[in-house]
């Protein structure tokens, strides 16, 4: 009797483990999480987001200090740039970033080809949203996938995720997603 109960318990446990593996790996529904992507470069995890400025700039707490982060490889339409009008689809990109990142914890991925800071002293990074289950979602790519941002290389050196970001932009543009369907070219 005890042996058969143990066998049933073991079978139930195996079924739970098997079913858990069918979930796709993360609790987010982002395109990059579904793709099972992982960082390519050096990372620093556990950075609480303290403020989202707009679709491509945020503040995190890192090593006890407020750090401004500029997302690498993409650019969202302007909403807060001084002496610049609000651009088409800027509010949507900003709102998405605020909904997605406010109060969350992120992993920063650095790219040696781009340096650590830009001309304004902002930390340059790919931003990975940390899921409750430990899964990661690449916010830079998600914004391009959703038509909230354009792929953009600053400077002469290609960045690590360039091909992936460019492919996502081409797909979003072809489908007329987000800014590609709403804004004049």
C-alpha positions in Angstrom: 0.0 0.0 0.0 2.8 2.4 0.9 4.7 1.5 -2.2 1.7 2.1 -4.5 1.0 5.5 -2.8 4.6 6.5 -3.2 4.5 5.5 -6.9 1.3 7.6 -7.5 2.9 10.5 -5.7 6.0 10.2 -7.9 4.0 10.0 -11.0 2.0 13.1 -10.0 5.2 15.0 -9.3 6.6 14.0 -12.7 3.4 15.2 -14.4 3.6 18.6 -12.6 7.2 19.0 -13.7 6.4 18.1 -17.3 3.5 20.5 -17.4 5.5 23.3 -15.9 7.9 23.0 -18.8 5.1 23.7 -21.3 4.6 27.3 -20.2 7.3 28.9 -22.3 9.7 29.9 -19.6 8.5 33.3 -18.4 5.4 34.9 -17.0 5.5 37.8 -19.5 3.8 37.8 -22.9 6.5 39.9 -24.5 7.9 38.8 -27.9 11.5 38.5 -26.7 10.5 36.4 -23.7 8.6 34.0 -26.1 11.8 33.8 -28.2 13.9 32.5 -25.3 16.6 35.1 -25.7 19.5 35.5 -23.3 22.0 38.3 -22.7 25.1 38.2 -24.8 27.3 40.5 -22.8 28.2 41.4 -19.2 25.1 41.9 -17.0 24.2 43.4 -13.7 20.9 42.2 -12.2 18.6 43.4 -9.4 18.3 47.1 -10.4 15.0 48.6 -9.2 13.5 51.0 -11.7 12.9 54.3 -9.9 11.6 56.4 -12.7 10.8 56.0 -16.4 11.5 59.2 -18.4 10.2 58.1 -21.8 10.3 55.1 -24.1 14.1 54.9 -24.2 15.4 56.4 -21.0 14.9 55.4 -17.4 16.4 55.6 -13.9 17.5 52.7 -11.8 19.0 52.3 -8.4 22.4 50.7 -8.9 25.0 50.3 -6.2 22.9 52.6 -4.0 22.9 55.5 -6.6 20.4 56.8 -9.0 21.6 55.9 -12.5 20.1 57.2 -15.8 20.0 54.5 -18.4 19.7 55.0 -22.2 18.5 51.9 -24.1 21.0 50.8 -26.8 20.0 50.1 -30.4 16.7 51.8 -30.5 15.1 55.2 -30.4 11.5 56.2 -29.5 9.8 59.3 -30.7 10.4 62.3 -28.5 8.1 63.4 -25.7 10.3 65.3 -23.2 13.3 66.6 -25.2 13.8 70.3 -24.6 12.8 72.6 -27.6 11.5 69.6 -29.5 7.8 69.0 -30.2 6.1 65.8 -29.1 6.5 63.4 -32.0 4.1 61.0 -33.5 3.7 57.8 -31.3 6.0 59.3 -28.6 3.2 59.3 -26.0 2.4 55.6 -26.8 6.0 54.6 -26.5 6.4 56.5 -23.2 3.2 55.0 -21.8 4.3 51.5 -22.7 7.6 51.9 -21.0 6.0 53.4 -17.9 3.4 50.6 -17.7 6.0 47.9 -18.3 8.9 49.1 -16.2 7.6 51.3 -13.3 8.2 49.5 -10.0 10.0 46.6 -11.7 13.5 45.2 -11.3 15.7 45.0 -14.4 19.0 43.4 -15.5 21.3 45.8 -17.4 23.3 44.2 -20.2 26.4 46.1 -21.4 27.9 46.1 -24.9 31.6 46.8 -25.0 31.3 48.0 -28.6 29.1 50.9 -27.5 31.0 52.0 -24.3 29.4 52.4 -20.9 28.1 56.0 -21.2 26.9 58.4 -23.9 27.8 62.0 -24.4 25.2 63.0 -21.7 26.7 60.7 -19.1 23.8 58.2 -19.3 24.6 54.5 -18.8 24.2 52.6 -22.1 22.5 49.2 -21.7 20.1 46.7 -23.0 17.3 46.5 -20.4 16.0 43.0 -19.5 12.8 42.9 -17.4 13.1 40.3 -14.7 10.1 38.0 -14.4 8.9 36.6 -11.1 10.0 33.1 -12.3 13.5 34.4 -13.1 12.9 34.7 -16.9 14.1 37.7 -18.8 12.5 39.9 -21.5 14.5 42.3 -23.6 12.7 45.6 -23.4 14.7 47.2 -26.2 13.6 44.5 -28.6 10.0 44.4 -27.4 9.6 48.1 -28.1 10.9 47.6 -31.7 8.7 44.5 -32.1 5.6 46.5 -31.1 6.4 49.4 -33.4 7.1 51.8 -30.5 10.7 52.4 -31.4 13.0 52.4 -34.5 16.2 50.5 -34.6 19.1 52.9 -34.4 22.8 52.6 -34.3 24.7 55.5 -32.7 28.3 55.8 -33.9 30.2 53.8 -36.4 30.4 50.5 -34.5 27.5 48.0 -34.9 26.1 46.8 -31.5 25.6 43.2 -30.5 21.9 42.9 -31.1 21.8 44.9 -34.4 20.7 42.1 -36.7 17.9 41.0 -34.3 16.7 44.5 -33.8 16.8 45.3 -37.6 14.8 42.1 -38.4 12.2 43.1 -35.8 11.9 46.5 -37.2 11.5 45.2 -40.8 8.8 42.9 -39.6 6.9 45.6 -37.7 7.3 48.0 -40.6 6.0 45.4 -43.1 3.0 44.8 -40.9 2.3 48.5 -40.2 2.5 47.9 -36.5 2.6 50.9 -34.1 4.3 54.0 -35.4 4.8 52.3 -38.8 1.0 52.4 -39.4 0.2 55.6 -37.5 2.9 58.1 -38.4 4.0 59.7 -41.7 7.3 58.4 -42.9 
